[in-house]
Amino acid sequence: MGQLSVPVICGDSGNLAIPALQVVQLLPSLPDDWEDWAGRDDNGLDPVTTGALADLVRQLADQIDLACIAIASED
């Protein structure tokens, strides 16, 4: 598993946020790791369930990416 450095930003309201680009980069890498782990015999993960969760996370990453593109296109 690789490493990703993600800056944390504290907004005026005190809420923490991270840049969307890092989120979009991070989310697709997680399902790949999950599916690798599910392919091993010694982990107890169900490959079908892991695959379904991986697909959902990929879809979420795509939605965030499209929303960011839409926002950037408005500017």
N, C-alpha and C positions, 0 to 999 in steps of 0.2 A: 504494500500500500504506500502510495506517495504522500508527500506532505504538501499542504497548502497553507500559506500564511494569509490570514484574513484580518484586515483592520477592523476594529470595533469603533463605532462612532457614537458619541453620546449627544443626543439632540437637546434642544432647548427645554423640552418637557422632561428631560431626564431619562427618556427611553433609549435603549441601546438599539443600534441598527448596524447592518453591514452592507457594503455596496452590492448592488444587484449583480454586477458582473461576477463577483466572487461566488454568489449564491448559484448562479447559472453554471459556473464551472464546477462547483462542488457537487451539486445534486446528481448530475449524470455519472459521476465517478463512484458514488455509493452503490447503486444497483450492480455495477460491474463487479465490485468487490463481493457483494452479497451472493451473486450468482457463482463466483469462483468458490466461495466458502460452501455453498450448497452442493457443489459438485464433489466435495470431499466426503469420504466415507465416515469420518470420525466426528462429525459436527452435530448430528441430530436435526439438521434443518431439512424441511420438506422442500424439495426443488420446485414443486408446483406453486406452493404458497410464496416461496421466495421470488419466483419469477413474476407472480401476480403483483407483489409489492414493488418489485423492481420496475415493472411497467407503469405503475401508478406514480412513482417518483419521477420517472422519465417524462411522463405527461405533465406533471407539475412543473418540472424544469422548462418544458416547452412553453407552457402557459406564461410563466414568468418572463421568459425570453421574448415572447410575442408582445406581452404588455410593455416591456421596456422598449421594444422597437417602436410600438405605437406612440409611446410618450416622447421618444427621441424624434420621431417623425413630425410631431406637432410643433416642435421648436423651430 
